[in-house]
Amino acid sequence: MSCWGEGYPDMKSMALGHNTTCILDGDDMVRCWGVRVPEEYRRASFVSIVADGDTVCDVVTTNFSVVCWGNERFQGRHLILNDTMPGATVGHILYLNP
């Protein structure tokens, strides 16, 4: 991706939502504009990032937990899935559209 001005070096991925832009930087940390990263995750390391509407979800590097923020959909609870192990998914994946 090209940006004008100084840009942001070492960006690994980007997630765009409703009035929200987040990136996964070269240190595997999430930086967001439009929605604040919760205090407990500002120094966390992440594997991936995705946004949908005004919700941002990330996978934590240490234990593959899924954390989300930016919408009251989760009623203030950021930890969605704890200690998830990567691998094949058995069954169906359900997309939750708000």
PyMOL commands that set and color helices and strands:
alter all, ss='L'
color gray80, all
select helices_A, chain A and resi 39-41+72-74
alter helices_A, ss='H'
color red, helices_A
select strands_A, chain A and resi 13-17+20-24+30-33+46-52+55-60+66-69+79-81
alter strands_A, ss='S'
color yellow, strands_A
deselect
rebuild
show_as cartoon
